[in-house]
Amino acid sequence: MGPDQTVEIMRRMLIEAMMLSAPLLVTACAVSLVVSLLQTLTSVQEQTLTAVPRLVVVFVVTVVALPWMVHRLVSFTVHLLTGFHKYLG
Protein backbone atom coordinates (compact mmCIF):
# COMPACT_ATOMS: atom_id res chain seq x y z
CA MET A 1 0.00 0.00 0.00
CA GLY A 2 1.49 3.28 -1.08
CA PRO A 3 1.15 6.72 0.41
CA ASP A 4 -1.43 7.79 -2.17
CA GLN A 5 -3.74 4.90 -1.23
CA THR A 6 -3.29 5.64 2.46
CA VAL A 7 -4.20 9.27 1.85
CA GLU A 8 -7.26 8.20 -0.15
CA ILE A 9 -8.49 5.92 2.66
CA MET A 10 -7.94 8.65 5.24
CA ARG A 11 -9.74 11.18 3.04
CA ARG A 12 -12.76 8.88 2.74
CA MET A 13 -12.76 8.26 6.50
CA LEU A 14 -12.69 11.99 7.25
CA ILE A 15 -15.55 12.62 4.84
CA GLU A 16 -17.59 9.88 6.52
CA ALA A 17 -16.82 11.33 9.96
CA MET A 18 -17.98 14.76 8.80
CA MET A 19 -21.15 13.32 7.27
CA LEU A 20 -21.98 11.38 10.43
CA SER A 21 -21.34 14.30 12.80
CA ALA A 22 -22.97 17.00 10.66
CA PRO A 23 -26.59 16.53 11.82
CA LEU A 24 -25.60 16.68 15.48
CA LEU A 25 -23.30 19.68 15.06
CA VAL A 26 -25.76 21.66 12.95
CA THR A 27 -28.55 20.97 15.42
CA ALA A 28 -26.41 21.97 18.40
CA CYS A 29 -25.39 25.20 16.66
CA ALA A 30 -28.98 26.05 15.73
CA VAL A 31 -30.27 25.43 19.26
CA SER A 32 -27.42 27.46 20.73
CA LEU A 33 -28.22 30.33 18.39
CA VAL A 34 -31.92 30.29 19.29
CA VAL A 35 -31.24 30.06 23.03
CA SER A 36 -28.68 32.86 22.86
CA LEU A 37 -31.14 35.01 20.96
CA LEU A 38 -33.85 34.33 23.55
CA GLN A 39 -31.42 35.10 26.38
CA THR A 40 -30.48 38.37 24.75
CA LEU A 41 -34.07 39.38 24.17
CA THR A 42 -35.24 38.48 27.67
CA SER A 43 -32.04 39.46 29.54
CA VAL A 44 -32.02 36.12 31.36
CA GLN A 45 -28.43 34.97 31.74
CA GLU A 46 -28.85 31.51 33.25
CA GLN A 47 -26.04 29.08 32.40
CA THR A 48 -28.17 25.95 32.63
CA LEU A 49 -30.58 27.45 30.12
CA THR A 50 -27.98 27.09 27.39
CA ALA A 51 -26.82 23.56 28.16
CA VAL A 52 -30.02 21.65 28.92
CA PRO A 53 -31.99 22.38 25.72
CA ARG A 54 -28.93 21.71 23.59
CA LEU A 55 -28.31 18.35 25.31
CA VAL A 56 -31.94 17.32 24.98
CA VAL A 57 -32.18 18.26 21.30
CA VAL A 58 -28.86 16.60 20.43
CA PHE A 59 -30.00 13.45 22.25
CA VAL A 60 -33.29 13.41 20.31
CA VAL A 61 -31.52 13.99 16.98
CA THR A 62 -29.06 11.22 17.84
CA VAL A 63 -31.88 8.77 18.54
CA VAL A 64 -33.69 9.75 15.34
CA ALA A 65 -30.57 9.71 13.14
CA LEU A 66 -28.99 6.60 14.66
CA PRO A 67 -30.41 4.10 12.12
CA TRP A 68 -29.13 6.25 9.25
CA MET A 69 -25.75 6.65 10.93
CA VAL A 70 -25.36 2.93 11.56
CA HIS A 71 -26.44 2.07 8.01
CA ARG A 72 -23.98 4.56 6.55
CA LEU A 73 -21.15 3.36 8.79
CA VAL A 74 -21.79 -0.31 8.00
CA SER A 75 -22.01 0.46 4.29
CA PHE A 76 -18.71 2.36 4.42
CA THR A 77 -17.02 -0.45 6.34
CA VAL A 78 -18.27 -3.14 3.96
CA HIS A 79 -17.20 -1.06 0.96
CA LEU A 80 -13.77 -0.49 2.52
CA LEU A 81 -13.22 -4.16 3.40
CA THR A 82 -14.49 -5.54 0.07
CA GLY A 83 -12.34 -3.11 -1.90
CA PHE A 84 -9.29 -3.52 0.34
CA HIS A 85 -7.66 -6.03 -2.02
CA LYS A 86 -6.95 -3.28 -4.56
CA TYR A 87 -4.84 -1.44 -1.99
CA LEU A 88 -2.74 -4.49 -1.16
CA GLY A 89 -1.62 -5.43 -4.64
N, CA, C and O atoms as a MOPAC input file, in Angstrom:
PM7 MOZYME 1SCF
protein

 N      0.85500 1    -1.16800 1     0.00000 1
 C      0.00000 1     0.00000 1     0.00000 1
 C      0.90000 1     1.23000 1     0.00000 1
 O      1.76600 1     1.38700 1     0.86100 1
 N      0.68000 1     2.08500 1    -0.97000 1
 C      1.49000 1     3.28200 1    -1.07900 1
 C      0.89500 1     4.45200 1    -0.33300 1
 O     -0.21200 1     4.37400 1     0.20000 1
 N      1.64600 1     5.54000 1    -0.30200 1
 C      1.15100 1     6.72300 1     0.40600 1
 C     -0.11500 1     7.31600 1    -0.21000 1
 O     -0.96500 1     7.84400 1     0.50800 1
 N     -0.24500 1     7.23200 1    -1.52700 1
 C     -1.43100 1     7.78900 1    -2.16900 1
 C     -2.69000 1     7.01100 1    -1.79800 1
 O     -3.75800 1     7.60300 1    -1.64500 1
 N     -2.57800 1     5.69100 1    -1.65100 1
 C     -3.73900 1     4.89800 1    -1.23500 1
 C     -4.08300 1     5.15600 1     0.23200 1
 O     -5.25400 1     5.19300 1     0.60800 1
 N     -3.05200 1     5.33300 1     1.04800 1
 C     -3.29300 1     5.63900 1     2.45500 1
 C     -3.99500 1     6.98100 1     2.59700 1
 O     -4.91800 1     7.12500 1     3.39900 1
 N     -3.56100 1     7.95100 1     1.82600 1
 C     -4.19700 1     9.27200 1     1.85400 1
 C     -5.63700 1     9.18300 1     1.37300 1
 O     -6.51100 1     9.85600 1     1.92000 1
 N     -5.89900 1     8.36700 1     0.36500 1
 C     -7.26300 1     8.20000 1    -0.15200 1
 C     -8.17300 1     7.57000 1     0.90000 1
 O     -9.31000 1     8.00800 1     1.07600 1
 N     -7.68500 1     6.54900 1     1.59900 1
 C     -8.48600 1     5.91500 1     2.65500 1
 C     -8.76100 1     6.91300 1     3.77200 1
 O     -9.88800 1     7.00100 1     4.26000 1
 N     -7.75100 1     7.65800 1     4.17800 1
 C     -7.93500 1     8.65100 1     5.24400 1
 C     -8.90400 1     9.75100 1     4.81200 1
 O     -9.70700 1    10.22500 1     5.61600 1
 N     -8.83000 1    10.15400 1     3.54800 1
 C     -9.74200 1    11.18400 1     3.03500 1
 C    -11.18100 1    10.69100 1     3.09900 1
 O    -12.07800 1    11.42900 1     3.50700 1
 N    -11.39900 1     9.44800 1     2.69700 1
 C    -12.75900 1     8.88100 1     2.74200 1
 C    -13.26100 1     8.75300 1     4.17800 1
 O    -14.43600 1     8.98900 1     4.45800 1
 N    -12.35500 1     8.37500 1     5.08800 1
 C    -12.75800 1     8.26000 1     6.49600 1
 C    -13.12300 1     9.62200 1     7.08100 1
 O    -14.09300 1     9.73000 1     7.83200 1
 N    -12.37100 1    10.64800 1     6.75100 1
 C    -12.68600 1    11.98900 1     7.25400 1
 C    -14.00500 1    12.50300 1     6.69200 1
 O    -14.77100 1    13.15500 1     7.40100 1
 N    -14.26900 1    12.21700 1     5.43500 1
 C    -15.54600 1    12.62200 1     4.83800 1
 C    -16.69800 1    11.90900 1     5.53300 1
 O    -17.72500 1    12.52600 1     5.81600 1
 N    -16.54100 1    10.62200 1     5.80900 1
 C    -17.58800 1     9.88500 1     6.52200 1
 C    -17.78600 1    10.43600 1     7.92900 1
 O    -18.92000 1    10.56300 1     8.39100 1
 N    -16.70200 1    10.76200 1     8.60700 1
 C    -16.81700 1    11.32700 1     9.95800 1
 C    -17.55400 1    12.65600 1     9.92200 1
 O    -18.37400 1    12.93300 1    10.79800 1
 N    -17.27400 1    13.47500 1     8.92500 1
 C    -17.97900 1    14.76100 1     8.80200 1
 C    -19.45800 1    14.54700 1     8.48600 1
 O    -20.31700 1    15.24600 1     9.02200 1
 N    -19.75400 1    13.58000 1     7.61600 1
 C    -21.14800 1    13.32300 1     7.26800 1
 C    -21.93500 1    12.78200 1     8.46900 1
 O    -23.10400 1    13.12300 1     8.64900 1
 N    -21.30000 1    11.94800 1     9.28200 1
 C    -21.98300 1    11.38100 1    10.43500 1
 C    -22.17100 1    12.39600 1    11.56200 1
 O    -23.15900 1    12.33400 1    12.29300 1
 N    -21.23500 1    13.32100 1    11.70400 1
 C    -21.34100 1    14.29600 1    12.79700 1
 C    -22.10600 1    15.55400 1    12.39500 1
 O    -22.49700 1    16.33300 1    13.26400 1
 N    -22.32200 1    15.76700 1    11.12400 1
 C    -22.96600 1    16.99700 1    10.65600 1
 C    -24.36100 1    17.23500 1    11.24400 1
 O    -24.62900 1    18.34800 1    11.69700 1
 N    -25.26600 1    16.24200 1    11.26000 1
 C    -26.59300 1    16.53000 1    11.82400 1
 C    -26.54700 1    16.96000 1    13.28500 1
 O    -27.28600 1    17.85500 1    13.69600 1
 N    -25.69000 1    16.33100 1    14.05900 1
 C    -25.59500 1    16.68400 1    15.47500 1
 C    -24.99600 1    18.07600 1    15.66500 1
 O    -25.48100 1    18.86100 1    16.47900 1
 N    -23.95100 1    18.37500 1    14.91800 1
 C    -23.30200 1    19.67900 1    15.06300 1
 C    -24.18700 1    20.82700 1    14.58300 1
 O    -24.24100 1    21.88300 1    15.21500 1
 N    -24.87500 1    20.61700 1    13.47100 1
 C    -25.75900 1    21.66200 1    12.94900 1
 C    -26.91400 1    21.90800 1    13.91200 1
 O    -27.29900 1    23.05300 1    14.15300 1
 N    -27.46000 1    20.83300 1    14.45800 1
 C    -28.55200 1    20.96700 1    15.42200 1
 C    -28.09400 1    21.68900 1    16.67900 1
 O    -28.78700 1    22.57700 1    17.17500 1
 N    -26.93000 1    21.31400 1    17.19600 1
 C    -26.40600 1    21.96900 1    18.39900 1
 C    -26.15300 1    23.45100 1    18.14900 1
 O    -26.43600 1    24.28000 1    19.01400 1
 N    -25.62700 1    23.79000 1    16.98600 1
 C    -25.39500 1    25.20200 1    16.66100 1
 C    -26.70500 1    25.97500 1    16.53700 1
 O    -26.81000 1    27.10500 1    17.01400 1
 N    -27.69900 1    25.36800 1    15.90000 1
 C    -28.98400 1    26.04900 1    15.73300 1
 C    -29.66900 1    26.27300 1    17.08200 1
 O    -30.20200 1    27.35300 1    17.33500 1
 N    -29.65600 1    25.27100 1    17.93400 1
 C    -30.26700 1    25.42600 1    19.26100 1
 C    -29.52000 1    26.47000 1    20.07600 1
 O    -30.14500 1    27.27800 1    20.76200 1
 N    -28.20900 1    26.46600 1    20.01300 1
 C    -27.41600 1    27.46400 1    20.73400 1
 C    -27.73600 1    28.87100 1    20.24600 1
 O    -27.83500 1    29.80400 1    21.04300 1
 N    -27.89500 1    29.01700 1    18.95100 1
 C    -28.22200 1    30.32700 1    18.39200 1
 C    -29.58800 1    30.79500 1    18.87100 1
 O    -29.74300 1    31.95300 1    19.26000 1
 N    -30.56800 1    29.92000 1    18.84700 1
 C    -31.91700 1    30.28700 1    19.28700 1
 C    -31.93200 1    30.62200 1    20.77200 1
 O    -32.54000 1    31.61200 1    21.17800 1
 N    -31.26800 1    29.80400 1    21.58800 1
 C    -31.24200 1    30.05600 1    23.02700 1
 C    -30.50000 1    31.35200 1    23.33500 1
 O    -30.92800 1    32.11800 1    24.19900 1
 N    -29.41700 1    31.60100 1    22.65200 1
 C    -28.68200 1    32.85700 1    22.86000 1
 C    -29.52100 1    34.06500 1    22.46800 1
 O    -29.49600 1    35.09600 1    23.13900 1
 N    -30.25900 1    33.92700 1    21.38300 1
 C    -31.13900 1    35.01400 1    20.95900 1
 C    -32.23100 1    35.25700 1    21.99700 1
 O    -32.53200 1    36.40500 1    22.32400 1
 N    -32.82300 1    34.18800 1    22.51300 1
 C    -33.84500 1    34.33400 1    23.55200 1
 C    -33.26200 1    34.93000 1    24.82700 1
 O    -33.91000 1    35.75100 1    25.47500 1
 N    -32.05600 1    34.53100 1    25.19400 1
 C    -31.42100 1    35.09700 1    26.38100 1
 C    -31.13700 1    36.58000 1    26.19500 1
 O    -31.28000 1    37.36500 1    27.13200 1
 N    -30.74400 1    36.95500 1    25.01400 1
 C    -30.47600 1    38.36800 1    24.74600 1
 C    -31.75800 1    39.18900 1    24.78600 1
 O    -31.78300 1    40.29200 1    25.33100 1
 N    -32.81700 1    38.64300 1    24.20700 1
 C    -34.07200 1    39.38400 1    24.17100 1
 C    -34.73400 1    39.49500 1    25.53800 1
 O    -35.37700 1    40.50100 1    25.83800 1
 N    -34.57800 1    38.46500 1    26.36700 1
 C    -35.24200 1    38.48200 1    27.66800 1
 C    -34.32200 1    38.89700 1    28.81100 1
 O    -34.78300 1    39.05700 1    29.94100 1
 N    -33.04400 1    39.07200 1    28.54100 1
 C    -32.03800 1    39.46200 1    29.54000 1
 C    -31.91700 1    38.44600 1    30.66700 1
 O    -31.57100 1    38.81000 1    31.79100 1
 N    -32.19600 1    37.19000 1    30.38300 1
 C    -32.02400 1    36.11700 1    31.35600 1
 C    -30.68700 1    35.45300 1    31.03800 1
 O    -30.50700 1    34.89400 1    29.95600 1
 N    -29.76000 1    35.51600 1    31.97600 1
 C    -28.43000 1    34.97100 1    31.73700 1
 C    -28.17900 1    33.75200 1    32.62500 1
 O    -27.25500 1    33.75300 1    33.43900 1
 N    -28.97900 1    32.74200 1    32.47300 1
 C    -28.85100 1    31.51300 1    33.25000 1
 C    -27.98900 1    30.52400 1    32.46400 1
 O    -28.25900 1    30.26300 1    31.29200 1
 N    -26.95400 1    29.97300 1    33.10100 1
 C    -26.03700 1    29.07600 1    32.40200 1
 C    -26.68000 1    27.73700 1    32.05500 1
 O    -26.39200 1    27.16900 1    31.00100 1
 N    -27.53500 1    27.23400 1    32.91900 1
 C    -28.16600 1    25.94600 1    32.62600 1
 C    -29.16300 1    26.05300 1    31.47900 1
 O    -29.49700 1    25.04900 1    30.85000 1
 N    -29.63400 1    27.25300 1    31.20800 1
 C    -30.58400 1    27.45000 1    30.12100 1
 C    -29.93800 1    27.18300 1    28.76400 1
 O    -30.63000 1    26.83000 1    27.81000 1
 N    -28.64300 1    27.34300 1    28.67100 1
 C    -27.97600 1    27.08700 1    27.39000 1
 C    -27.63400 1    25.61400 1    27.21100 1
 O    -27.67400 1    25.10200 1    26.09200 1
 N    -27.30200 1    24.93400 1    28.28700 1
 C    -26.82000 1    23.55900 1    28.15800 1
 C    -27.94700 1    22.53300 1    28.05600 1
 O    -27.87100 1    21.61600 1    27.23900 1
 N    -28.97300 1    22.67200 1    28.86000 1
 C    -30.01800 1    21.64700 1    28.92100 1
 C    -30.78700 1    21.49900 1    27.60400 1
 O    -30.93500 1    20.37300 1    27.12900 1
 N    -31.27900 1    22.57000 1    26.99700 1
 C    -31.99100 1    22.37800 1    25.71600 1
 C    -31.09500 1    21.79900 1    24.62700 1
 O    -31.53700 1    20.98000 1    23.82100 1
 N    -29.84400 1    22.22300 1    24.60700 1
 C    -28.92500 1    21.71100 1    23.59500 1
 C    -28.69600 1    20.21000 1    23.80000 1
 O    -28.70100 1    19.45200 1    22.83000 1
 N    -28.50000 1    19.78000 1    25.02900 1
 C    -28.30500 1    18.35500 1    25.31200 1
 C    -29.53800 1    17.53700 1    24.94100 1
 O    -29.42200 1    16.45800 1    24.35900 1
 N    -30.70300 1    18.04500 1    25.27500 1
 C    -31.94200 1    17.31500 1    24.97700 1
 C    -32.14500 1    17.19300 1    23.46900 1
 O    -32.46400 1    16.11400 1    22.97000 1
 N    -31.96300 1    18.28200 1    22.74900 1
 C    -32.18200 1    18.25700 1    21.29900 1
 C    -31.14000 1    17.37800 1    20.61400 1
 O    -31.47900 1    16.62900 1    19.69800 1
 N    -29.89200 1    17.45400 1    21.03600 1
 C    -28.86300 1    16.60200 1    20.43400 1
 C    -29.14800 1    15.13000 1    20.73100 1
 O    -28.92700 1    14.27600 1    19.87300 1
 N    -29.63300 1    14.82300 1    21.92900 1
 C    -30.00300 1    13.44800 1    22.24800 1
 C    -31.14000 1    12.96400 1    21.34900 1
 O    -31.09100 1    11.84700 1    20.83400 1
 N    -32.15400 1    13.79200 1    21.15900 1
 C    -33.29000 1    13.40700 1    20.31200 1
 C    -32.83700 1    13.21700 1    18.87000 1
 O    -33.24100 1    12.25100 1    18.22100 1
 N    -32.01000 1    14.11800 1    18.36000 1
 C    -31.52000 1    13.98900 1    16.98400 1
 C    -30.65200 1    12.74200 1    16.85100 1
 O    -30.69400 1    12.06600 1    15.82300 1
 N    -29.87300 1    12.43500 1    17.87200 1
 C    -29.06000 1    11.22200 1    17.83700 1
 C    -29.93900 1     9.97600 1    17.76100 1
 O    -29.66200 1     9.06900 1    16.97500 1
 N    -30.98200 1     9.92500 1    18.56000 1
 C    -31.88000 1     8.76700 1    18.54400 1
 C    -32.58100 1     8.65300 1    17.19700 1
 O    -32.73800 1     7.55000 1    16.67300 1
 N    -32.99800 1     9.77000 1    16.63500 1
 C    -33.68900 1     9.74600 1    15.33900 1
 C    -32.73700 1     9.37700 1    14.20700 1
 O    -33.10500 1     8.61400 1    13.31400 1
 N    -31.52000 1     9.91000 1    14.23400 1
 C    -30.57500 1     9.70500 1    13.14000 1
 C    -29.72400 1     8.44700 1    13.29900 1
 O    -28.96000 1     8.10600 1    12.39700 1
 N    -29.84100 1     7.76200 1    14.41700 1
 C    -28.98800 1     6.60300 1    14.66400 1
 C    -29.13400 1     5.49700 1    13.61900 1
 O    -28.11200 1     4.94900 1    13.20500 1
 N    -30.33200 1     5.13600 1    13.17000 1
 C    -30.41000 1     4.09800 1    12.12200 1
 C    -29.68600 1     4.50700 1    10.83700 1
 O    -29.00400 1     3.68900 1    10.22000 1
 N    -29.83500 1     5.76400 1    10.44000 1
 C    -29.13500 1     6.25200 1     9.24900 1
 C    -27.62900 1     6.22800 1     9.46300 1
 O    -26.88000 1     5.85200 1     8.56100 1
 N    -27.18400 1     6.62400 1    10.63800 1
 C    -25.74800 1     6.64800 1    10.93300 1
 C    -25.15900 1     5.24100 1    10.90800 1
 O    -24.09000 1     5.01900 1    10.33800 1
 N    -25.85100 1     4.30600 1    11.52000 1
 C    -25.35700 1     2.92600 1    11.55800 1
 C    -25.34000 1     2.33800 1    10.14900 1
 O    -24.38100 1     1.66800 1     9.76800 1
 N    -26.38600 1     2.58500 1     9.38400 1
 C    -26.43900 1     2.07400 1     8.00600 1
 C    -25.29400 1     2.64100 1     7.18300 1
 O    -24.63700 1     1.91100 1     6.44100 1
 N    -25.05800 1     3.91700 1     7.31100 1
 C    -23.98100 1     4.56200 1     6.54900 1
 C    -22.60800 1     4.03800 1     6.98400 1
 O    -21.73400 1     3.80800 1     6.14700 1
 N    -22.42600 1     3.85200 1     8.28000 1
 C    -21.15000 1     3.35800 1     8.79300 1
 C    -20.90100 1     1.91100 1     8.37200 1
 O    -19.78500 1     1.55400 1     7.99600 1
 N    -21.93700 1     1.08700 1     8.43600 1
 C    -21.78800 1    -0.31000 1     8.00400 1
 C    -21.52300 1    -0.37600 1     6.50900 1
 O    -20.68300 1    -1.15700 1     6.06100 1
 N    -22.22600 1     0.43000 1     5.73800 1
 C    -22.01000 1     0.46300 1     4.29300 1
 C    -20.58500 1     0.89100 1     3.95800 1
 O    -19.95100 1     0.30700 1     3.07900 1
 N    -20.08500 1     1.89800 1     4.64700 1
 C    -18.71300 1     2.35800 1     4.42100 1
 C    -17.70800 1     1.26900 1     4.77900 1
 O    -16.73800 1     1.05000 1     4.05400 1
 N    -17.94500 1     0.58600 1     5.90100 1
 C    -17.01900 1    -0.45400 1     6.33900 1
 C    -17.01800 1    -1.63500 1     5.37000 1
 O    -15.95800 1    -2.16500 1     5.03800 1
 N    -18.18500 1    -2.04200 1     4.92400 1
 C    -18.26600 1    -3.14200 1     3.95900 1
 C    -17.58700 1    -2.74700 1     2.65800 1
 O    -16.84500 1    -3.54200 1     2.08200 1
 N    -17.82900 1    -1.53800 1     2.19200 1
 C    -17.19600 1    -1.06400 1     0.96100 1
 C    -15.68300 1    -1.01900 1     1.12100 1
 O    -14.94900 1    -1.38000 1     0.20100 1
 N    -15.21500 1    -0.58100 1     2.27400 1
 C    -13.77300 1    -0.49500 1     2.52000 1
 C    -13.15100 1    -1.89100 1     2.56100 1
 O    -12.09400 1    -2.11600 1     1.97000 1
 N    -13.79700 1    -2.82300 1     3.25300 1
 C    -13.22000 1    -4.16000 1     3.39800 1
 C    -13.32500 1    -4.98100 1     2.10100 1
 O    -12.43800 1    -5.78600 1     1.81600 1
 N    -14.38400 1    -4.79200 1     1.32100 1
 C    -14.49100 1    -5.54400 1     0.07200 1
 C    -13.55900 1    -4.97900 1    -0.99200 1
 O    -13.12400 1    -5.71500 1    -1.87800 1
 N    -13.25000 1    -3.70800 1    -0.92500 1
 C    -12.33800 1    -3.10600 1    -1.89900 1
 C    -10.91500 1    -3.00800 1    -1.40600 1
 O    -10.07900 1    -2.37200 1    -2.04800 1
 N    -10.61800 1    -3.63900 1    -0.25500 1
 C     -9.29300 1    -3.51900 1     0.33700 1
 C     -8.22600 1    -4.24900 1    -0.46400 1
 O     -7.04600 1    -3.90800 1    -0.38000 1
 N     -8.63300 1    -5.26200 1    -1.24900 1
 C     -7.66500 1    -6.03000 1    -2.01800 1
 C     -6.95100 1    -5.15900 1    -3.07100 1
 O     -5.80700 1    -5.44300 1    -3.42700 1
 N     -7.60500 1    -4.12100 1    -3.56100 1
 C     -6.94600 1    -3.27800 1    -4.56300 1
 C     -5.84700 1    -2.41200 1    -3.94900 1
 O     -4.96000 1    -1.93300 1    -4.65600 1
 N     -5.90800 1    -2.21300 1    -2.63200 1
 C     -4.84400 1    -1.44100 1    -1.98900 1
 C     -3.64500 1    -2.30300 1    -1.63800 1
 O     -2.54300 1    -1.78600 1    -1.45100 1
 N     -3.84300 1    -3.60300 1    -1.54700 1
 C     -2.73900 1    -4.49100 1    -1.16100 1
 C     -1.85200 1    -4.86500 1    -2.33800 1
 O     -0.65900 1    -5.10600 1    -2.15800 1
 N     -2.40200 1    -4.91800 1    -3.51400 1
 C     -1.62000 1    -5.42600 1    -4.64200 1
 C     -1.19500 1    -4.45000 1    -5.61600 1
 O     -0.53300 1    -4.80100 1    -6.59300 1

